Amino acid sequence: MHHQRLIGRTAIVTGAGRGIGRAIARAYAHEGARVALVSRTREELEQLATEIRTAGGDALCFTCDVRDSSAVNNVVDAVVAQWGTIDALVNAAGIPMVSPTVELSDERWQQALDINLNGTFFFCRAVGAVMLKHQFGTIVNIGSLHSFQGIPMRAAYAASKGAVLQLTRSLATEWAPHGVRVNCISPGWIRTPLQDSLVAQGKLDRAPIIARTPARRVGEVADIAGPAVFLASDEASFIIGEQLVIDGGWGVYGFL
């Protein structure tokens, strides 16, 4: 029998409708956590919630625009009202932003920051208050290779994801004495609906990425889910303020 590492835990996962967020939410449920699923599209959430419940798990669905702090606070209040506490938070809601910088509008710049950074902050702040009260909790933020690598035409995205990494480090040091661990996963090139859309638009070519990746493939969402479970588990109790880069070796590759 597989030992369930998150048994009895209550988790919120944003961006749970698709891609990395969905994979992590599914994995947390599989490991025994009750999962509150958050996204902008209810249909996707209901589908996953049904899947989780059918497998014997427990799930709640919340549609929420993470840019709206009062909406975020309402979700957190509702989860606490239903389940009493929040033990784990995963901030996976995010949008890509690919554009020559001189053509990047005020609106699109702001949108990337509002969703990728502010949304992460709003959930950290609201859930952090609950965790600090209970002196227990774990937060996994989703960064990116763009949190620390320089890649062209990603000014807004890189700024937002670099900020998520530094937010993680600051919160980690502030909250660790109170039993709350904050870490960041920075995925590399992962096959998600988001990435598929960039490929379909001709904004991304996977061939050179795969050629530069020692694992000789792009990642799958399952490659992120396992490590996300580990970081939320007691096995990771001394891992604080870290960035776990999951990219098949792309970032360390130093040849051609």
Secondary structure, 3 states (H helix, E strand, C coil): CCCCCCCCCEEEEECCCCHHHHHHHHHHHHCCCEEEEEECCHHHHHHHHHHHHHCCCCEEEEECCCCCHHHHHHHHHHHHHHHCCCCEEEECCCCCCCCCHHHCCHHHHHHHHHHHHHHHHHHHHHHHHHHHHHCCEEEEEECCHHHCCCCCCCHHHHHHHHHHHHHHHHHHHHHHHHCEEEEEEEECCEECHHHHHHHHCCCCCHHHHHHHCCCCCCEECHHHHHHHHHHHCHHHCCCCCCEEEECCCCCCCCCC
